[in-house]
């Protein structure tokens, strides 16, 4: 498999609907992330081995930027035509995705941190594989300490949400 490059994201349409989040790609296709995102304070450590997508929206939640973290399946040209970004991290890397939003890796998990005083919008993290899909929204410290999530701890806080895509899947190229 060829090496994958970082790809800058473009602004995409976002619709926060009952039951999930709809992202509209530049080519007009849509993806529906099913399930109301679980609020977590300041950061999320995803379960190991999941595909991780980070969506940062404007304050109204009508547009945003989507970045895939360590995606090795999607070709650069597909990402560019859909407007989805990608960042590739080594085991010790940390990358700023958006002012106030950073990603890093620990083992096979991805850690997404957000300083909500710097982010003028909302931060969503989607972690998925063939077995399960999870949706989170990083919020400020106002979340009760008992609601903090380490998604990797024992899995008991995770619900098996299912993401449905429109008839023509994008942008992972696995249509």
N, C-alpha and C positions, 0 to 999 in steps of 0.2 A: 504494500500500500504506500502511496506517495505521502510525503510530508504535508501537513496542513499548515496554513498560515493564519495569522491574525487578520481579521476582516472588520473594518469599521462599520458600525450599524447606521442605518438611515432611520428617519422618523416614520413610524408606522401608525396606522389607526388602531385604537383600542376602544373596546366597549365593555364596560363592567356591567354584566347582566345578572339577573337572578340565577344563581347556581353556577357561576363561573366567569371566565374572562375570555373575550373574543379578541384575537389579534388579526388585523387585516394586512397582508403582505403587499409590497409594491406592485406585484403582478395581479392583484385583485383576489387572490385566494385567501381563505380564512382558516384559522385554527381555533377551536374551542377548548380551553383548559377547563375541564369540568370540576366542580366542587368549589365551595366558598373557601378562599384561602384562609388558613389558620393564622391568627396574629401571633407574632413572636417578637420579643424585645431585642432590638439592636443587631442580632446576628442569628444565623442558622448554620448548622453543620449538617449537611445532607447525608443520607445513608450512603455507605460506600458503593461505588460502581454504578451509580445512577447517572443518566444524562441530565445535565443541569442547564436550565434556561433562566436567565435573569431579565426581568422586564422592569424598566424604570419609566414611570409615566409622568405627565404634567400634573399639576394639582387637581385638575378636573377629571383626570383619568380618560381623556379622549384621544390622546396620542402619546407615544412613548418610543423607547428604543429597546430592542430585544437583543440579547447577546447569549450565545451558546458558550459554555465553558468546557474546554477540552474535547470538543466534538471532533471525532476522527472519521465520521461517516459522510459528511456533507461536503461536496466539492465547492471550492471557492466561488466559481461562477454561479452556482445555484444560490449561495448566500447573497452574493452581490445583486442578483436579479430580484430577490425577494426582499432585500433590505435588512436581513438578519445579520448581526455581527458574530464574530467568534474570537475568543481569546484562548490561546494555548499556554498552559502553565506547566513548568517543571515542578518537582517536588518542593522546592524552596522558594518558588516565585510568589509574588503578590502583585496584583494588577489593579489599577484604578479603572473601573468600568465607566464611571460617571462621577462628577464631583460629589464626594461623600459616600460613594459605594465602592468597596474593594472586594476582590475575591482572592482566595489563596487555597492551597491544597494541604491536606494532612492525611497521609496514607492514600486511600482511595476515595476519601470524602472531599467535598468542596465546602469551603467556609465562605459565606457571603456576609459581609458586615456593612451596616449603613449607619451613618451619623445623620439622623433625621433633622438635625438643626441645619445641616448643609444641603440636604436634598429638598428641593422645592417640588415635591410630588410624592408619588407612592412607589414602593419597591416590592415586587413580587418575585418569588423564587419557585420554580417548578422543577421537581426531581422525579424522574420516571425511568422505568425499564419495562421489559415485557410482562413483568409480574404485578407492578403497582405504580401508581402515580400519586404524587403529593403536591399540594399547593400551599404556599405560605405567603404572608405579607409581613414584611419587617416594619415594625412601628417603633415609636419612641419608648422611653422608659416607663410610660404610663401603664404598660401591660403588667398585670399582677405577676410577681416573682414566681408564683406557682405555675404560670403559663409559659415560662421560658421553655424553649424546645431544643433539645439535643436529639435530632431526628435519628441519630445513630444509636442511642442508648439501648433501648430494648424493642423499639418498634411499636410499643403499645399506644403511643400517642399518634400514630400514623393511621390514616384511613386510606383504604385502597381506592382512591378516586380514579376515574377513567376519563381520559382525554379523547374526544372525538374530533376528527378532522373532516373537512369538507371532502367531497368526492375525489378531488385531485389533491393528493397530499403534497405538502410543501413545508419547509424547504429541504427536508432531509434527503430527498432524491430517491426515496424508497417507494415510489408510487406503484 
